[in-house]
Amino acid sequence: MKIIILGAGEVGSNLAQNLTKEASDITVVDSNADKLRDLQDRFDIRTVRGMGSHPDVLRSAGAEDADMLIAVTNSDEVNMVACQVAYTVFHTPTKIARIRSTGYLEHRDIFRNDAMPVDFIVNPEQIVTEDICRLVYNPGALQVMDFADGQVQLVGIKANYGGPLVDLELKYLREHMPTVDTRVAAIFRKNRPIFPEGNTVIEADDEVFFIAATKDIQAVMSEMRKMERPNKRLIIAGGGHIGQGLARILEHKYGVRIIERSRQRCYELSETLDRAIVLSGNASDRDLLVEENVEEADVFCAVTNDDEANIMSSMLAKSLGAKKVITLINNPAYVDLIEGSEIDIAISPQQATLGSILTHIRQGDVVRVHSLRRGAAEAIEAIAHGDHTSSKVIGRTLEDIDLPKGATIGAIVRGTDVLIAHDDIRVEPDDHLILFLVDKTQIEEVEKLFQAPLSFF
């Protein structure tokens, strides 16, 4: 697949890095020569300097025979115009644009071929907001991923001392919860993947990914760690798009306070939010946090556009007694730096956005992708098409499907029924299969299993 990426910022660079691992034909376009030089030094990709929305620049990048254009510059307008040029001049089949402005997103009807020909929209702020909300809803989780319109969730947690299943083999999971069906999809121990089997023993501090029907998630989490009480009180540092979105979603269920430096933005927030309390000030101000009783906060969430401010305010809040801190970090180097520190969960907009884009790149009928562990692992939802003669999965039991090493099927969604994966389940047409891959180099083999036969189209 030949892909042109417009924008060599954090999102574009991260996307190029992940796609080069899969041997795609990648060209990155940006007006900043230093960024392009850095990408060329690190990865085997082609770069073109120039404005990504200009026809001559796109032609130099190979738009005439490109399969996909991914426009992720910092300008919504450049991204949209680039898609327009790719459609009109070069007839590019698939066009993806990062759109951040709510003004555009509130009028999605403009994104059609006879108006603004963008096939798929990626909005990082919306994706991050939804990710953080799922973490708030599930205390104790490190990552929560939705599949099949929310019917199934894949949850990553850290097993700790006192969990009923810690130091026991996985085969005892069913004995502990006879009425709940679940499956452990992967275990990471000291950053190394362990393929889960019946005799695998869960150890304290293991990072465990399990899959279950959404209604059963809390019950399974209680087996891996002591249950945390439900969150009630949240403090949000930063009143930008993400902070505002979080407050709007959570304010009717939780006590929400939002701290914003700009007094003008505080006025705007107070007019748009119903119940959240808006505070004007610096979230790194110790006196302000003490005055607002940060030690009583169940979650302190730092989501400003300044990594350093997010890190410092989060560490200060944690030292003052906040039970959990969630920190938005754009710079990947900072994520490495704070890992294992006082910060409980670091959220990367690039990783969150990557999964959304990969959904449209994957071969076969893949409807959802979640990137995990900084792109090293991946969870995908794929649909089985065809029949037993044309498909490599339909009509076969799960134990007979030739999965590559490191890939596991966690669950099947059949209509409204959630079937946790067991060896004797037989795949039927239109089943949604949820798979976990600890080694992304095997993704091509998984894609081949779900490529629809030509007769399907």
C-alpha positions in Angstrom: 0.0 0.0 0.0 1.3 3.4 -1.0 0.6 6.1 1.7 1.3 9.8 1.8 1.4 11.4 5.2 1.1 15.2 5.4 2.6 16.6 8.6 5.9 15.5 10.3 4.7 16.5 13.8 4.2 14.1 16.7 1.2 12.3 15.1 2.7 12.1 11.6 6.1 10.9 12.8 4.5 8.3 15.1 2.3 7.1 12.3 5.3 6.8 9.9 7.3 4.9 12.5 4.6 2.4 13.0 3.8 1.9 9.3 7.4 1.4 8.3 7.4 -1.6 10.6 4.8 -3.1 8.3 6.8 -2.5 5.1 4.3 0.0 3.6 5.5 2.5 0.9 5.5 5.7 3.0 6.1 9.3 1.9 6.0 12.2 4.5 5.4 15.8 3.4 6.2 18.8 5.6 7.5 22.3 5.1 10.0 21.9 8.0 13.3 20.5 6.6 14.7 19.7 10.0 11.8 17.4 10.9 12.0 15.6 7.6 15.7 15.1 8.0 15.2 13.6 11.4 12.6 11.2 10.0 14.9 10.1 7.2 17.8 9.5 9.6 15.6 7.3 11.8 13.4 5.4 9.3 13.5 4.1 5.7 11.0 6.5 4.2 10.8 9.1 1.5 10.2 12.8 2.3 9.1 15.8 0.3 9.5 19.4 1.5 6.6 21.7 0.8 3.0 22.7 1.5 0.9 19.5 1.6 -2.1 21.1 0.0 -0.3 22.2 -3.1 -0.9 20.0 -6.2 2.7 20.2 -7.3 3.9 19.1 -3.9 1.5 16.2 -3.8 2.5 15.2 -7.3 6.2 15.1 -6.2 5.1 12.9 -3.3 3.6 10.4 -5.7 -0.1 11.2 -5.3 -0.8 10.1 -8.9 -0.7 6.4 -7.8 -1.1 6.7 -4.0 -3.6 4.4 -2.3 -4.2 6.7 0.7 -3.6 10.3 1.9 -3.4 10.9 5.6 -3.5 14.7 6.4 -2.4 15.3 10.0 -0.9 18.7 9.9 -1.7 21.2 12.6 -4.1 23.1 10.3 -7.6 21.8 9.8 -7.8 23.9 6.6 -4.6 22.6 5.1 -5.8 19.0 5.8 -9.2 19.6 4.2 -7.8 21.3 1.1 -5.2 18.6 0.7 -8.0 16.0 0.6 -9.9 18.1 -1.9 -6.9 18.3 -4.2 -6.2 14.6 -3.8 -9.8 13.8 -4.8 -10.1 16.3 -7.7 -6.7 16.2 -9.2 -5.3 12.7 -8.4 -8.4 10.6 -7.6 -6.8 9.2 -4.5 -9.1 6.4 -3.3 -8.9 7.0 0.5 -8.5 10.3 2.3 -8.1 10.8 6.0 -8.0 14.2 7.7 -7.3 15.2 11.3 -10.0 17.8 12.1 -9.8 19.5 15.6 -12.2 22.4 15.3 -15.6 21.7 16.8 -17.0 24.2 14.4 -16.3 21.8 11.5 -17.2 18.7 13.5 -20.6 20.0 14.3 -21.4 20.1 10.6 -20.1 16.7 9.4 -22.6 16.9 6.5 -20.0 19.0 4.6 -17.6 16.1 4.5 -18.8 14.4 1.3 -17.5 14.0 -2.2 -19.5 16.8 -3.7 -18.5 19.3 -1.0 -15.3 18.5 1.1 -14.2 15.0 0.0 -12.8 13.6 3.3 -13.5 9.9 3.7 -12.6 9.6 7.4 -12.2 12.2 10.1 -9.8 11.8 13.0 -10.3 14.0 16.0 -7.5 13.5 18.7 -9.2 15.5 21.4 -12.4 13.5 21.1 -10.5 10.2 21.2 -8.5 11.2 24.2 -11.6 12.5 26.0 -13.4 9.1 25.5 -10.3 7.2 26.6 -10.1 9.2 29.9 -13.8 8.9 30.5 -13.5 5.1 30.4 -10.7 5.2 32.9 -12.8 7.3 35.2 -15.7 4.9 34.9 -13.4 1.9 35.7 -11.3 2.7 38.7 -8.1 0.6 38.8 -7.9 0.2 35.0 -4.7 1.2 33.1 -6.5 1.1 29.7 -10.0 0.4 28.6 -10.9 -0.3 25.0 -14.4 -0.7 23.5 -15.4 -3.2 20.8 -18.6 -4.0 19.0 -20.3 -0.7 19.8 -19.5 -1.0 23.5 -20.8 -4.6 24.0 -17.2 -5.9 24.8 -14.3 -4.3 26.5 -10.6 -5.2 26.6 -9.1 -3.9 29.9 -5.5 -3.6 31.0 -4.9 -3.6 34.8 -1.9 -4.2 37.1 -2.4 -7.2 39.3 -1.5 -6.4 42.9 -1.1 -8.2 46.2 -4.4 -9.2 47.7 -6.2 -10.0 44.4 -7.9 -13.4 44.7 -6.3 -14.7 41.6 -2.7 -13.4 42.2 -0.3 -16.3 42.6 -2.8 -18.7 41.2 -3.0 -20.4 37.7 -5.4 -18.9 35.2 -7.5 -22.1 35.0 -8.9 -21.2 38.4 -10.5 -18.1 37.0 -13.7 -20.0 36.1 -13.9 -21.5 39.5 -13.7 -18.1 41.1 -16.4 -16.7 38.8 -18.6 -19.5 37.7 -21.3 -17.1 36.4 -18.9 -14.8 34.5 -17.1 -15.7 31.3 -13.8 -14.0 30.5 -10.5 -14.6 28.9 -7.0 -13.3 29.6 -5.7 -12.1 26.2 -2.1 -11.2 27.2 0.1 -10.7 30.2 3.2 -8.4 30.3 5.7 -9.1 33.0 8.6 -6.6 33.3 7.6 -5.4 29.8 7.9 -8.9 28.3 4.8 -10.6 26.8 3.7 -13.9 28.2 1.4 -16.1 26.2 -1.5 -17.0 28.7 -2.3 -20.6 29.2 -4.2 -22.6 31.8 -1.2 -23.2 33.9 0.1 -19.6 33.7 0.4 -18.0 37.1 -0.5 -14.3 37.6 2.1 -12.5 39.7 1.8 -9.2 41.5 2.7 -6.3 39.3 1.9 -8.2 36.1 0.1 -6.1 33.5 -2.9 -8.2 32.6 -5.2 -7.6 29.6 -8.5 -9.4 29.8 -11.6 -9.4 27.7 -15.2 -9.7 28.8 -18.8 -8.4 28.2 -18.9 -4.8 29.4 -21.4 -5.7 32.1 -18.9 -8.1 33.6 -15.8 -5.9 33.6 -15.9 -4.9 37.3 -16.4 -8.4 38.5 -13.3 -9.6 36.6 -11.2 -6.7 37.8 -12.0 -7.6 41.4 -10.2 -11.0 40.8 -7.0 -9.3 39.8 -6.7 -6.6 42.4 -8.5 -5.2 45.4 -11.5 -3.3 44.2 -11.2 0.5 44.4 -14.2 2.4 45.4 -16.1 4.3 42.7 -14.8 7.7 41.8 -16.8 10.7 43.0 -14.6 13.8 42.9 -12.5 14.9 40.0 -10.2 17.9 39.4 -9.3 18.7 35.8 -6.3 20.9 35.0 -6.8 22.7 31.7 -9.9 24.1 30.2 -9.1 23.5 26.5 -11.1 21.2 24.2 -10.3 18.1 26.2 -10.8 19.6 29.6 -14.1 21.1 28.5 -15.2 17.8 26.9 -14.4 15.8 30.0 -16.2 18.3 32.3 -19.3 18.2 30.0 -19.5 14.4 30.0 -18.7 13.8 33.6 -20.3 16.8 35.5 -23.7 15.2 35.9 -22.3 12.0 37.5 -19.3 13.3 39.4 -18.2 16.3 41.4 -16.1 18.1 38.8 -13.8 21.1 39.3 -11.8 22.5 36.4 -8.8 24.8 36.8 -7.9 27.2 33.9 -5.3 29.9 33.7 -7.1 32.2 31.2 -9.7 34.3 32.9 -11.5 34.8 29.5 -11.6 31.0 29.0 -13.0 30.6 32.5 -15.9 32.9 31.6 -16.5 30.8 28.4 -16.4 27.5 30.4 -18.8 28.8 33.1 -21.3 29.7 30.4 -21.2 26.3 28.6 -20.9 23.9 31.6 -23.9 23.2 33.9 -22.6 21.8 37.2 -18.8 21.8 37.0 -17.1 24.5 39.2 -14.7 26.6 37.1 -11.6 28.0 38.9 -9.3 30.6 37.6 -5.7 29.8 38.5 -2.6 27.7 37.9 -2.9 24.0 38.6 0.7 24.0 39.7 -0.1 26.4 42.5 0.3 24.4 45.7 -1.9 26.8 47.7 -4.7 26.6 45.2 -4.7 22.8 45.3 -4.6 22.7 49.1 -7.5 25.2 49.2 -9.5 23.0 46.8 -8.9 19.9 49.0 -6.9 18.0 46.3 -6.3 15.2 48.9 -10.0 14.4 48.6 -9.9 14.1 44.8 -10.3 10.6 43.4 -8.8 11.6 40.1 -6.6 14.5 39.2 -6.5 14.9 35.4 -4.0 17.2 33.7 -4.9 17.9 30.1 -3.4 21.3 29.2 -1.4 21.7 26.0 1.9 22.0 27.9 3.6 18.7 28.8 5.8 20.2 31.5 2.8 21.9 33.2 0.8 18.6 33.1 3.7 16.6 34.6 4.5 19.1 37.4 0.8 19.7 38.4 0.2 15.9 38.4 3.2 15.2 40.6 2.3 18.0 42.9 -1.3 16.8 43.2 -0.1 13.2 43.9 2.2 14.4 46.6 -0.7 16.3 48.2 -2.8 13.2 48.4 -4.8 12.9 45.1 -5.6 9.2 44.8 -5.0 8.8 41.1 -3.4 11.2 38.5 -3.9 10.9 34.7 -1.6 13.0 32.7 -1.7 14.0 29.0 1.8 13.9 27.4 2.6 14.6 23.8 6.3 14.1 23.9 7.1 10.3 23.7 10.5 10.9 25.5 8.6 12.2 28.5 6.5 9.1 28.7 9.7 7.0 29.1 10.9 9.5 31.7 7.9 9.3 34.0 7.2 5.6 33.7 7.2 4.2 37.2 7.0 7.6 38.8 4.2 9.1 40.9 2.0 9.5 37.7 -0.4 6.7 37.5 -1.5 6.8 33.8 0.1 8.8 31.0 -2.2 9.4 28.0 -0.5 9.8 24.6 -2.7 11.6 22.0 -0.5 10.1 19.3 -1.1 6.5 20.3 -4.8 7.2 20.7 -5.0 8.7 17.2 -2.8 5.9 15.7 -5.4 3.3 16.5 -8.2 5.3 14.8 -6.1 5.7 11.6 -4.9 2.1 11.5 -8.5 1.0 11.4 -8.7 2.4 7.8 -5.3 1.0 6.8 -5.7 -2.6 7.9 -6.5 -5.1 5.1 -9.7 -7.2 5.4 -12.8 -5.9 7.0 -11.3 -4.4 10.2 -13.7 -2.1 12.0 -11.7 -1.1 15.0 -8.0 -1.0 16.0 -6.5 -0.1 19.4 -2.8 0.5 19.6 -1.3 -0.7 22.9 2.0 -0.4 24.7 3.2 2.5 22.5 2.4 0.6 19.3 4.2 -2.6 20.1 0.9 -4.5 20.6 -2.5 -4.2 18.9 -6.1 -5.2 19.5 -8.4 -5.4 16.5 -12.0 -6.2 15.7 -12.5 -7.9 12.4 -15.6 -9.2 10.6 -15.7 -12.7 9.0 -17.2 -12.6 5.5 -17.9 -15.3 2.9 -18.7 -19.0 3.7 -16.8 -22.1 4.7 -15.4 -22.5 1.1 -14.1 -19.0 0.6 -13.1 -17.9 4.1 -10.2 -19.1 6.2 -12.1 -18.7 9.4 -15.8 -19.4 8.7 -17.0 -22.9 9.5 -13.9 -23.6 11.6 -13.6 -23.9 15.3 -11.3 -21.5 17.1 -8.7 -24.2 17.8 -8.5 -25.0 14.0 -7.8 -21.4 12.9 -4.2 -21.0 12.0 -3.3 -18.0 14.0 0.3 -16.7 13.9 2.4 -16.9 17.1 1.5 -14.2 19.6 -2.0 -13.7 18.3 -5.1 -14.8 20.4 -8.8 -14.5 19.7 -10.4 -13.1 22.8 -14.1 -13.0 22.0 -16.7 -13.3 19.2 -19.7 -10.9 19.0 -22.6 -12.5 17.1 -25.4 -10.0 16.8 -26.2 -9.0 20.4 -24.5 -12.1 21.9 -21.0 -11.9 23.4 -19.1 -15.3 23.2 -15.9 -15.4 25.1 -13.4 -17.4 23.0 -13.3 -21.2 23.7 -11.7 -23.8 21.4 -15.0 -25.5 20.4 -16.7 -22.3 19.2 -17.3 -22.4 15.4 -17.1 -19.1 13.4 -20.2 -18.0 11.5 -20.6 -15.5 8.7 -20.6 -11.8 9.9 -19.2 -12.7 13.3 -17.1 -9.9 14.9 -13.8 -11.4 16.1 -11.7 -9.5 18.7 -8.0 -10.4 18.5 -5.0 -9.4 20.5 -1.5 -9.3 19.0 1.5 -9.0 21.2 3.8 -8.9 18.1 2.7 -6.4 15.4 5.0 -7.9 12.8 2.4 -10.7 12.5 -0.4 -8.4 11.5 -0.2 -9.2 7.8 -0.8 -12.9 8.6 -3.9 -11.9 10.6 -5.2 -9.6 7.9 -5.0 -12.5 5.3 -7.4 -14.5 7.5 -10.1 -11.8 7.2 -9.8 -10.7 3.6 -13.2 -11.0 2.1 -13.6 -13.1 -1.1 -14.0 -11.2 -4.3 -17.6 -12.5 -4.6 -18.4 -10.5 -1.4 -18.0 -7.1 -3.2 
